[in-house]
């Protein structure tokens, strides 16, 4: 079981944030058998990294023109295109997420509607549908639900379960967990640091 002391003493989040998330995190962990120190520490460290200590649960798409060229060069191949979309998160999401992950075309608005939300970001209509079917959360018709602690935690647990991350956690394989979540090893140092601090609390 996750406790407020565990979250605060491991510097995973502040006491105020712990109060907000504690029940929802425990519900998700119970549902998806995240129930050993290794699994709990793996799950919490990855969620905390992805959400900057449970503070951010909606994808930030407020990119400058230069950042669009750098991050989404495929969609913004020249300065004029990038400048037309810069600092407009809704238009950016609708362009870069159009016609994939179950989303409609750019005009459908589904790229923005189904942008990343949750502790481990749920992205794309297909994922919102799958999550909703698995849990009963009406994420398709009301995607903003995934911004709130209960569904944000549940969606992270669902992702964790569907990617068999308990198996990696059982092996204390932080690199493996990170690759399954991130697709690479971005932020690995922070994830490892968070994991170690959480494990120290169980040892203590």
Helices and strands as residue ranges (DSSP letters): H 4-9, H 15-31, H 37-50, H 65-71, H 79-85, H 89-96, G 106-108, H 110-113, H 125-135, G 143-147, H 149-162, H 165-170, H 174-182, H 188-203
